[in-house]
Amino acid sequence: MRNRDLDTYQNQAKGFAVYKEPMYPFLALAEETGEVLGALAKYSRKTGAPDFKDPALVAKLRDELGDVLWNVANAAAELGVTLSDIATENIDKLSFRLKTNTIVERPPV
């Protein structure tokens, strides 16, 4: 598997962005997120609680999460920001929350 940084991915994803309205990736993000949830619902209906070690489930979720990522990348591009900017800002926000005890570290599994 090739490794790709977030900004390279975002630039490559823009090459597949064929839509008329800039709001498209924002709207499609909800649809693709629904497909992630739908895959989990179907799995749980058939087998019970999702087993995240099941290769078929993992493959389906990876595929759907890729579609989510594509829409996030293009939504960010429409805003004129990079995925690495968003990732950095998010980690900074989470670090602040951890520091101020707004969130607590997850106990080891």
PyMOL commands that set and color helices and strands:
alter all, ss='L'
color gray80, all
select helices_A, chain A and resi 6-14+24-47+55-79+83-99
alter helices_A, ss='H'
color red, helices_A
deselect
rebuild
show_as cartoon
